[in-house]
Amino acid sequence: MQPIQDTPFSIVTVDEEGIREADARFLTEALRDDPSVLSSSGAAASYGTIQQIQIRGFGLAYNTNYKLNGLSVIRFGETAMEGVGRIDVLKGLSGFAYGFSSPGGIVNFVSKKPTEQPYRAVTLGYTSQSLLRAQADLGGRFGADDRFGYRVNLAKEHGDTPIDAVKLDRTVASGYFDWRVTPDLTVAMNLERHEIDRTGQPFSYSLASGVPVPAAPSGSRFNGVDYAGYDSRETLAGLSADWKLGADWSLSAGLLKQWFSRDAYFSLATINNARGDFTGSTQRDALQDFPSWAAQVSLQGRVQTGSLLHELSMGLDWHATRSYRGDYAFSSRWTSNLYDPVPAPASDLYAVRGKYQNAFYRERGLYLTDTLHLNERWRLIGGLRYGRISSGNLGATGAAAPAYQSSATTPMVAIVFKPVEGTTLYASYAEGLEQGGTAPTNTGNAGTVFGALKSQQIEVGLKWQPTAAWSLTAAAYRIDKGLGYTDTATNLYTQNGSQVHQGLEFTADGMLTRNLRLVSGLSLIDATMERTGNAAVEGGRPTGVPRQVFTAMLDYEPAFLQDVGLDAGYRWTGDRAQDATNTRFLPGYGLFDAGARYRTRINGAPAVLRAHVDNLLNKRYWDAGLYPGMPRTFKLTFELTL
C-alpha cells in the first residue's frame, strides 16, 4: 500500500487519537477540520434522525459510499465511533476502487485493532443538557507467542440532549478478534451491536412557494413532535483473512453481514409566511429492515519487467441489499409557529400494512490497477473496473415495478511526479457510475427506477511537506455528474443534464511555534446545473452547496502550564441555494468553538480531562436541510488509562 503522500488522490485520515481528541460521537465531529466535508442534513439530525454528509458538494449514498474495513455497509443510523480506530475519506470519484457510488467520495471506517500490550481505558462523558456517557476500551494479546488478539469496546449513553425535549439512549458493544495462524497468515472476526432510541423529533422544514427564508429560531428550543423518534438496531458480523504470499505478494479476503432495522418517524413542516407560521405533520413506519451482504477478494503484488517496476492490485467484490417496510402511516396536519411553537396533537401511528420486501440492490465488480514506476521521480497509474448492478422496487403484493440492470467498464489514469523528497505533484482522470434515482412518491411517475448516472472527474494537486512539522496540500478538480430532479412543470422525476462542480481545496497542518499548532483549510466550489433543457434551472446553483467553506483550528500548549492544552476553532460556511430556481438562499454563517485539556496521573495511571464548547457565541443559523442550527453545546470527558 502506497503512502498517502505518494497517491494521486485527495485523502484525509483521522486516526484513533484524533477521534478521541475531538471527542467525536458523530462522523461530522471527527471530520470538522476538513472544509470539503460538511453535513447535508443538519447537525440536529443526529439527535432527531440521522446526519448525512456531503463531500465536494455531493451527498453520499447511504448504500454505496460508506464502508467498514473496505466492505459496503448500509448507513441509515449514526456510526458508533467507540469501535472506530481510523476514518479514511477518499474525496471525489472512487468508482475504480469501490464500484457504483456517488462522486462525492468514500468514507471507510476501520475497526479498532488489538493492541500489542495490555490496554485498559475508561471514559466518562457529559454533553449538555444532561447527556451522560460511559465507555470501556479493552485490548491486548494472549496465548502462545501472543497469537490471539482482542479489542473490545462497551459504551452506554443516556439523557437529555442540547435540544429541549429530545432524549437519547444509546448502547454499543463491539469487538475485533484476530488469530496469527502463521507469521504470514492472520484471520480476524469483527462483531458489533448498536442500539439507539430517540424520543422527541425536531422538524425538518421546507418553504412554501414564494415564502422567503425567515430568521432562524433558537436551536435549543424544541419545535417538533415530542412522541416521535428514530429508533434503530444494527448488528454487524465480519470475517477477514490476510495472507502474505512471499516477499512481494499478498492476498486479502473479507465477508460482512449486516442487519439494520429502524422504527422511523419523519416530522416535516412547511413554512407558510415570513412570520414563521407553518403547517406540520409526521409519518411513521415501524417495520423497516435492511439486511445486506458484502464480500471482497483482492491480490496485491510487485512485478519487475526489465527496468520497470509494476505494483499491481486486482480483485473481485460483491454487495447485495434488500429493503423491507410496512409503508408510512401519516398523521393529520396542524399549525404552529417557528418562534412560538404549539405542541403536536397526539397521534397513534404504526405502519399501513404488514412488512413486505419493497426494494433490492445487487452489485458485483472486477478491477485491476497497475502503478508503473518509470524512475524514482515519475509514476504512471492506470486502472479499469467492470461493474454490474441490478436494482428495483417491489409492490406490497410482490409485483415488481420496472427494474434496472446495467454493466459498464470505467477507467482511471494518473501521473505522479516527485521532484524532491517531500513534494508530490499529480494529475488524474477518472470515470464512475452511481445508482440512478427513483421517482419520489409525490411525483406522477412515482416508483420508477432510473438508469445509472455517469460521472467524470479531472483533478490536479500538490502535496508538500517542507519540514517534518508541516503538511500542505492543494487540489483543483472538475466533476461532471448526471443530474436527477423533479420537473415542477410536469411533476415528473427525470434524469437530464449535468451537475458540474469546479473546485479548489487547500489544507495546512503544522507548528507555528514550538507550542502552537495550526490546522486550516479552504474549499471553493463553483457548482452549476448544465444541459438540463429547463430554462428555469439552467446555469443555476444546485441546492445545498456552499461556494466557500473555511476552517481554522489553533492548538496551544503553553510552556508555563505543563500538561495543559487549549484550542480554538472557527468554521465559515457560505450561503446555499434552497431551491433549484435559486430564488431563495440560506444565509452563510460562522461558528466559533473552544476547548481545553489537562493531562495528569492518578496512582500512576495516565488521565486526561477534556472540555469543549461548540458554537461558543450561541449563534442562531439555518443548517443544511433547513434544520435550525445546533445551540451552544458543552462537552466534558474524563479518560483514565489503567
C-alpha positions in Angstrom: 0.0 0.0 0.0 1.4 3.4 -1.0 1.8 6.2 1.5 -0.9 8.9 1.2 1.7 11.4 0.2 2.5 9.4 -2.9 -1.1 8.9 -4.2 -2.8 10.9 -6.9 -5.9 11.4 -4.8 -7.2 13.7 -2.1 -7.3 11.6 1.0 -8.0 12.5 4.6 -7.3 10.2 7.5 -8.3 10.7 11.1 -6.7 8.2 13.5 -7.8 6.9 16.8 -6.1 9.7 18.7 -7.7 12.3 16.5 -11.1 10.8 17.1 -10.5 10.8 20.8 -9.1 14.3 21.0 -12.2 15.6 19.0 -14.5 13.8 21.5 -16.3 12.7 18.3 -19.5 10.8 18.7 -20.7 11.7 15.2 -18.9 11.5 11.9 -19.0 15.2 11.2 -17.4 15.9 14.6 -14.4 13.7 13.6 -14.1 15.5 10.2 -14.8 19.0 11.4 -11.4 20.4 10.3 -11.9 19.4 6.7 -13.7 22.1 4.7 -14.7 19.7 1.9 -16.8 17.6 4.3 -20.0 19.0 5.8 -23.4 18.0 6.9 -26.1 17.7 4.1 -28.9 17.2 6.6 -28.1 19.5 9.6 -26.2 18.6 12.8 -29.6 18.5 14.7 -30.5 15.5 12.6 -28.0 13.4 14.6 -30.4 13.7 17.5 -33.7 13.5 15.5 -33.0 11.0 12.7 -29.5 10.6 11.1 -27.0 13.1 9.9 -25.8 12.6 6.3 -22.7 14.3 4.8 -21.6 15.7 1.5 -18.1 15.8 0.1 -17.2 18.4 -2.6 -20.8 19.4 -2.6 -22.2 15.9 -3.5 -24.3 14.0 -1.0 -23.2 10.4 -0.3 -25.4 7.5 -1.0 -26.4 5.5 2.1 -25.8 2.1 0.5 -22.7 2.6 -1.6 -20.5 5.4 -0.2 -19.8 4.0 3.3 -17.5 1.1 4.0 -16.5 -0.8 7.1 -13.0 -2.2 6.7 -13.4 -1.8 3.0 -16.7 -3.5 2.7 -20.0 -1.8 1.9 -22.5 -1.1 4.7 -25.9 0.5 4.9 -25.7 3.8 6.8 -29.2 4.6 7.9 -28.0 5.1 11.5 -25.2 7.0 13.2 -21.9 5.0 13.2 -20.8 4.0 16.7 -17.5 5.9 16.9 -16.4 3.9 20.1 -15.3 1.0 17.9 -13.7 3.0 15.2 -9.9 3.2 15.1 -9.5 5.2 11.9 -11.6 7.1 9.4 -10.3 7.3 5.8 -12.0 9.7 3.4 -11.3 9.5 -0.3 -12.6 12.7 -2.0 -14.0 12.6 -5.4 -14.7 9.8 -7.8 -13.8 6.4 -6.4 -15.6 4.0 -8.8 -12.3 2.4 -9.9 -11.7 1.2 -6.4 -15.2 0.8 -4.9 -17.7 0.5 -7.7 -21.0 2.3 -8.1 -21.1 5.3 -5.8 -21.8 9.0 -5.6 -19.0 11.1 -7.0 -18.5 12.9 -3.7 -16.2 10.3 -2.2 -15.9 7.3 0.0 -15.9 7.1 3.8 -14.2 4.0 5.2 -14.5 3.2 8.9 -11.6 1.0 10.1 -12.2 -1.0 13.3 -10.0 -0.6 16.3 -7.4 -3.4 16.3 -5.9 -5.4 19.1 -3.1 -3.7 21.0 0.3 -5.4 21.3 0.4 -4.5 25.1 -2.5 -4.8 27.6 -4.7 -1.8 27.3 -7.5 -0.7 29.6 -9.2 2.6 29.3 -12.4 4.0 30.9 -14.1 7.2 29.6 -16.9 9.2 31.3 -18.6 11.9 29.3 -21.2 14.7 29.6 -22.9 16.7 26.9 -25.4 19.4 27.7 -28.1 19.4 28.8 -27.7 16.1 30.8 -26.5 13.5 28.3 -24.2 11.1 30.2 -21.8 8.6 28.6 -19.6 5.8 29.9 -17.2 3.7 27.8 -14.7 0.8 28.5 -12.0 0.1 25.9 -10.0 -3.2 26.4 -7.2 -4.6 24.2 -4.3 -7.0 24.2 -2.9 -10.3 23.1 -2.7 -13.8 24.7 -1.8 -17.4 24.0 1.4 -19.0 22.8 3.5 -16.3 21.1 0.6 -13.8 21.6 -1.1 -15.3 18.6 -4.6 -14.3 19.7 -5.6 -10.6 20.0 -8.7 -8.8 21.1 -10.1 -5.3 21.2 -13.5 -4.8 23.0 -15.5 -1.6 23.4 -18.6 -1.2 25.5 -20.5 2.1 25.8 -23.7 3.5 27.2 -25.1 7.0 26.6 -28.4 8.3 28.1 -30.1 11.6 28.9 -31.4 14.9 27.6 -29.7 16.4 24.5 -28.8 20.0 23.8 -32.3 20.3 22.2 -35.1 20.7 24.7 -37.4 17.7 25.0 -35.1 15.5 22.8 -33.8 12.4 24.7 -31.2 9.9 23.5 -30.5 6.4 24.7 -27.6 4.5 23.0 -25.9 1.2 23.7 -22.7 -0.1 21.9 -20.9 -3.3 22.1 -18.1 -4.1 19.6 -15.2 -6.5 19.3 -12.3 -7.2 17.0 -10.5 -10.5 17.4 -7.6 -11.9 15.4 -5.5 -15.1 15.2 -2.0 -15.1 13.8 -2.2 -18.6 12.4 1.3 -18.4 11.0 3.7 -15.5 10.6 2.2 -15.0 7.1 -1.5 -15.7 7.7 -3.8 -13.7 10.0 -7.6 -14.3 10.2 -9.9 -11.9 12.1 -13.5 -11.5 13.1 -15.3 -8.3 14.0 -18.7 -8.1 15.8 -20.8 -5.0 16.6 -24.2 -4.2 18.1 -25.5 -0.7 18.2 -28.9 0.3 19.6 -30.3 3.9 19.5 -33.6 5.1 20.9 -34.6 8.7 20.4 -37.7 10.5 21.9 -38.7 13.9 20.6 -38.0 14.7 16.9 -37.3 18.3 15.7 -39.0 19.4 12.5 -37.1 19.5 9.2 -38.6 22.5 7.3 -39.4 23.4 3.8 -40.7 26.7 2.4 -44.0 27.2 0.7 -43.9 28.8 -2.8 -42.8 32.4 -2.7 -42.0 32.4 1.1 -38.6 34.0 1.9 -36.2 32.3 4.3 -37.3 33.6 7.8 -34.9 34.4 10.7 -33.5 31.3 12.2 -35.2 30.2 15.5 -33.4 29.2 18.7 -31.5 25.9 18.2 -32.2 24.7 21.7 -35.9 25.4 21.8 -37.9 22.3 20.8 -40.2 22.6 17.8 -41.3 19.2 16.6 -43.2 16.1 17.7 -42.5 15.1 21.3 -43.6 11.5 20.9 -41.8 10.9 17.6 -38.4 9.3 17.4 -36.0 7.3 15.2 -35.1 4.0 16.9 -32.5 1.8 15.2 -31.0 -1.6 15.8 -27.8 -2.6 14.0 -25.7 -5.9 14.1 -22.5 -6.4 12.1 -20.5 -9.6 11.8 -17.4 -9.8 9.6 -14.7 -12.3 8.8 -11.4 -11.4 7.1 -8.0 -13.0 6.2 -4.7 -11.6 5.2 -2.0 -13.8 3.7 1.5 -12.9 2.7 2.5 -14.9 -0.4 6.2 -14.4 -0.3 8.1 -11.1 -0.2 6.2 -9.3 -3.0 2.6 -10.6 -3.0 -0.3 -10.7 -0.6 -3.9 -11.9 -0.7 -6.8 -10.5 1.3 -10.4 -11.6 1.7 -13.4 -10.3 3.6 -17.0 -11.1 4.3 -19.6 -8.8 6.1 -23.1 -9.4 7.1 -25.2 -6.5 8.3 -28.7 -6.5 9.9 -30.2 -3.0 10.2 -33.8 -2.2 11.3 -35.5 1.0 12.3 -38.7 2.3 13.7 -38.7 5.6 11.8 -40.7 8.8 12.2 -40.1 11.8 9.9 -41.5 15.0 11.2 -41.9 17.7 8.4 -43.2 21.2 8.4 -43.9 23.8 5.6 -43.2 27.4 6.5 -46.1 29.4 5.1 -45.1 33.1 5.6 -42.3 35.3 6.8 -43.7 35.4 10.3 -42.8 31.8 10.7 -46.3 30.2 10.7 -46.1 26.7 9.5 -48.1 23.5 8.9 -46.6 20.4 10.4 -47.2 16.6 10.3 -45.3 13.4 11.0 -45.2 9.9 9.5 -44.1 6.6 10.9 -43.1 3.1 9.6 -42.1 0.9 12.4 -41.3 -2.1 10.2 -38.2 -1.2 8.2 -35.4 -3.7 7.7 -32.3 -3.5 5.5 -30.3 -6.8 5.5 -27.2 -6.8 3.4 -24.1 -8.8 2.5 -20.7 -7.7 1.2 -17.6 -9.7 0.2 -14.3 -8.9 -1.4 -11.1 -10.7 -2.5 -8.0 -8.8 -3.5 -4.5 -9.6 -4.6 -1.6 -7.2 -4.5 2.0 -7.6 -5.7 5.0 -6.4 -7.5 6.5 -7.4 -10.8 9.7 -6.3 -12.4 9.8 -6.1 -16.3 13.2 -5.0 -17.3 13.9 -1.7 -15.7 10.3 -1.0 -14.8 8.6 -1.9 -11.6 4.8 -2.7 -11.6 2.7 -2.6 -8.5 -0.4 -4.5 -9.2 -3.8 -4.6 -7.4 -6.7 -6.7 -8.6 -9.8 -8.1 -7.1 -13.5 -9.1 -7.0 -16.2 -7.6 -4.9 -19.9 -8.2 -4.3 -22.7 -6.3 -2.5 -26.4 -7.2 -2.1 -29.1 -5.4 -0.1 -32.8 -5.9 0.4 -35.3 -3.4 1.8 -38.4 -4.3 3.8 -41.1 -1.9 5.0 -44.8 -1.6 6.1 -45.4 1.8 4.4 -45.7 5.1 6.3 -48.8 6.0 8.3 -49.4 9.8 8.2 -50.7 12.0 10.9 -53.2 14.8 10.5 -51.7 18.3 9.9 -51.6 21.1 12.4 -50.5 24.7 12.5 -47.8 26.2 14.7 -45.0 28.9 14.6 -41.2 28.9 14.5 -40.9 31.3 17.4 -44.0 30.3 19.4 -44.4 26.6 19.0 -47.6 24.6 19.7 -47.3 21.0 21.0 -48.1 18.4 18.4 -51.5 16.7 18.8 -51.5 13.1 19.9 -51.5 10.5 17.1 -51.4 6.7 17.1 -49.3 5.7 14.2 -47.5 2.5 13.3 -47.4 1.2 9.7 -50.0 1.0 7.0 -49.6 -2.8 6.4 -47.6 -5.8 7.4 -43.9 -6.0 6.4 -43.1 -6.7 2.8 -40.0 -6.5 0.6 -40.1 -3.2 -1.3 -36.7 -2.9 -3.0 -33.4 -4.7 -3.8 -29.9 -3.8 -4.9 -27.2 -6.1 -6.2 -23.7 -5.2 -7.4 -20.6 -7.1 -8.4 -17.3 -5.9 -9.8 -13.9 -6.8 -11.1 -10.9 -4.4 -11.1 -7.2 -4.1 -12.0 -4.8 -1.3 -11.2 -1.2 -1.0 -12.3 1.3 1.5 -10.8 4.2 1.8 -13.1 7.4 3.1 -11.6 9.2 4.8 -14.5 12.0 6.0 -12.3 12.5 7.4 -8.8 10.5 10.6 -9.7 7.8 9.5 -12.1 4.9 7.1 -11.7 2.1 6.2 -14.1 -1.1 4.7 -12.8 -3.8 3.0 -14.8 -6.9 1.1 -13.8 -10.0 -0.5 -15.1 -13.1 -1.7 -13.4 -16.0 -3.7 -14.7 -19.2 -3.5 -12.7 -22.7 -4.7 -12.9 -25.8 -3.7 -10.9 -29.4 -4.8 -10.7 -32.0 -2.8 -8.7 -35.7 -2.4 -8.5 -38.8 -1.7 -6.4 -41.4 -4.2 -5.4 -45.1 -3.5 -4.5 -46.9 -4.7 -1.4 -48.3 -7.6 -3.4 -44.8 -8.7 -4.5 -45.3 -7.4 -8.1 -42.1 -5.8 -9.4 -42.1 -2.3 -10.6 -39.8 -1.6 -13.6 -36.3 -2.8 -12.6 -32.9 -1.7 -13.9 -29.8 -3.7 -14.9 -26.6 -2.3 -16.2 -23.0 -3.1 -16.7 -20.1 -0.8 -17.5 -16.3 -0.5 -17.6 -14.8 2.6 -16.1 -11.2 3.8 -16.4 -8.8 5.7 -14.2 -5.4 7.1 -15.2 -3.0 9.3 -13.3 0.6 10.5 -13.3 2.7 11.3 -10.2 5.8 13.4 -10.2 8.1 13.8 -7.1 10.7 16.5 -8.0 12.2 16.4 -4.5 11.7 14.5 -1.3 8.5 15.6 0.5 6.9 17.1 -2.6 4.3 15.3 -4.9 2.6 16.7 -7.9 -0.2 14.7 -9.6 -2.9 14.8 -12.3 -5.7 12.2 -12.7 -8.8 11.4 -14.8 -11.5 9.0 -13.6 -15.0 7.9 -14.5 -17.6 6.5 -12.3 -21.2 5.3 -12.1 -23.8 5.6 -9.4 -27.2 4.1 -8.9 -29.9 6.0 -10.7 -32.7 7.7 -8.8 -36.2 6.5 -8.0 -39.1 8.8 -8.6 -40.4 10.1 -5.3 -43.9 9.2 -4.0 -45.4 12.6 -4.7 -44.5 12.6 -8.4 -46.5 11.5 -11.4 -44.1 8.6 -12.2 -43.6 7.5 -8.5 -41.6 4.4 -8.0 -39.9 4.4 -11.5 -36.3 3.3 -11.2 -33.9 5.2 -13.5 -30.7 4.0 -15.0 -27.2 4.6 -13.6 -25.8 8.1 -13.7 -22.3 8.6 -15.1 -19.7 11.0 -13.7 -16.3 12.2 -14.9 -13.5 13.9 -12.9 -10.3 15.7 -13.7 -8.0 16.5 -10.8 -4.6 18.1 -10.3 -2.9 18.5 -7.0 0.1 19.2 -4.8 1.2 17.6 -1.6 4.1 19.3 0.1 5.9 18.6 3.4 8.6 21.3 3.6 9.6 20.2 7.1 8.7 17.3 9.5 6.3 19.8 11.3 4.3 20.9 8.3 2.0 19.4 5.7 0.4 21.4 2.9 -2.0 20.3 0.2 -3.8 21.9 -2.8 -6.1 20.4 -5.3 -8.2 21.6 -8.3 -10.9 19.5 -9.7 -13.8 19.3 -12.1 -16.6 16.8 -11.6 -19.4 16.4 -14.1 -22.2 14.3 -12.7 -25.5 13.2 -14.3 -28.4 15.2 -12.8 -31.8 13.9 -11.5 -34.6 16.2 -10.4 -38.4 16.7 -10.3 -39.7 18.9 -13.1 -42.1 21.2 -11.4 -43.9 21.9 -14.7 -44.9 18.3 -15.3 -44.4 16.8 -11.7 -42.3 14.1 -13.2 -39.0 12.9 -11.9 -36.4 13.0 -14.7 -32.6 12.4 -15.2 -31.4 15.0 -17.7 -28.3 17.3 -17.9 -25.3 17.5 -15.6 -24.4 18.9 -12.2 -20.9 20.3 -12.6 -18.6 21.2 -9.7 -15.4 23.0 -10.3 -13.4 23.4 -7.1 -10.2 24.3 -5.3 -9.1 22.8 -1.9 -6.3 23.9 0.4 -5.2 22.4 3.7 -2.4 23.3 6.1 -1.3 21.4 9.2 1.8 22.5 11.1 3.5 24.1 14.0 3.6 27.9 14.0 5.8 27.8 17.1 7.1 25.0 19.4 3.8 25.2 21.3 1.2 26.4 18.8 -0.3 24.2 16.0 -2.5 25.4 13.1 -4.9 23.1 11.2 -6.7 25.0 8.5 -8.5 24.5 5.2 -10.4 26.3 2.4 -12.9 24.8 -0.1 -14.1 26.8 -3.0 -16.8 25.3 -5.3 -18.4 26.8 -8.4 -21.4 24.4 -8.9 -23.8 24.7 -11.7 -26.6 22.7 -13.4 -26.0 22.4 -17.2 -27.6 20.9 -20.3 -30.9 20.4 -18.4 -33.2 21.6 -21.2 -35.1 23.6 -18.5 -34.6 27.3 -18.6 -35.8 27.7 -15.0 -32.8 25.8 -13.6 -30.2 26.0 -16.4 -26.9 27.5 -15.1 -28.2 27.7 -11.6 -26.5 26.5 -8.4 -27.5 23.1 -7.1 -29.3 23.2 -3.8 -27.4 22.8 -0.5 -23.9 23.5 -2.0 -21.9 26.4 -0.4 -19.4 28.2 -2.6 -17.0 28.7 0.3 -16.1 26.8 3.4 -13.2 27.9 5.6 -11.9 26.1 8.7 -9.2 27.0 11.2 -8.1 25.4 14.5 -5.3 26.6 16.8 -4.0 24.2 19.5 -1.7 25.7 22.1 0.3 24.0 24.9 1.8 26.8 26.9 5.2 26.1 28.3 4.4 27.8 31.6 1.3 25.5 32.2 2.7 22.0 32.0 0.2 19.3 30.8 -2.4 21.9 29.8 -3.7 22.4 26.2 -6.0 25.0 24.8 -7.7 25.1 21.4 -10.0 27.4 19.5 -11.7 26.8 16.2 -13.7 28.7 13.6 -15.7 27.5 10.6 -17.4 29.6 8.0 -20.0 28.1 5.7 -21.2 30.2 2.7 -24.7 30.6 1.6 -26.6 27.7 -0.1 -29.4 27.7 -2.6 -32.6 26.5 -1.1 -34.4 25.7 -4.3 -33.4 24.7 -7.9 -34.5 28.0 -9.4 -32.2 29.9 -7.0 -34.8 32.3 -5.8 -34.1 31.7 -2.1 -30.8 31.1 -0.2 -29.9 30.0 3.3 -27.5 32.7 4.7 -23.9 31.9 5.3 -22.7 31.7 8.9 -19.6 31.4 11.1 -19.2 29.4 14.3 -16.6 29.6 17.0 -15.5 26.6 19.2 -13.2 26.5 22.2 -11.7 23.8 24.3 -9.1 22.8 26.9 -7.5 19.6 28.2 -5.4 18.7 31.2 -3.2 15.6 31.4 -2.2 14.1 34.8 -1.7 10.8 36.6 -3.9 9.1 39.2 -2.0 6.5 41.1 0.4 6.3 38.3 -2.2 5.8 35.6 -2.4 8.4 32.8 -5.6 10.5 32.8 -7.0 13.3 30.6 -9.8 15.7 31.3 -11.2 17.5 28.2 -13.7 20.3 28.0 -15.2 21.7 24.8 -17.8 24.2 23.7 -19.4 24.1 20.3 -21.0 27.3 18.9 -19.3 29.3 21.6 -21.4 32.5 20.8 -24.7 30.6 20.6 -25.3 31.9 17.1 -28.7 31.2 15.5 -28.5 30.0 11.9 -30.1 27.7 9.4 -28.2 24.5 8.9 -28.4 22.1 5.9 -31.8 20.5 5.3 -33.4 23.7 6.8 -32.8 22.5 10.3 -32.2 25.1 13.0 -28.5 25.1 13.8 -27.3 23.5 17.0 -27.1 25.8 20.0 -24.1 26.3 22.3 -23.2 22.9 23.5 -20.9 22.0 26.4 -19.0 18.7 26.4 -16.8 17.3 29.2 -14.9 13.9 29.1 -12.6 12.2 31.6 -10.4 9.4 30.3 -8.3 7.1 32.6 -5.9 4.5 31.1 -5.2 1.7 33.5 
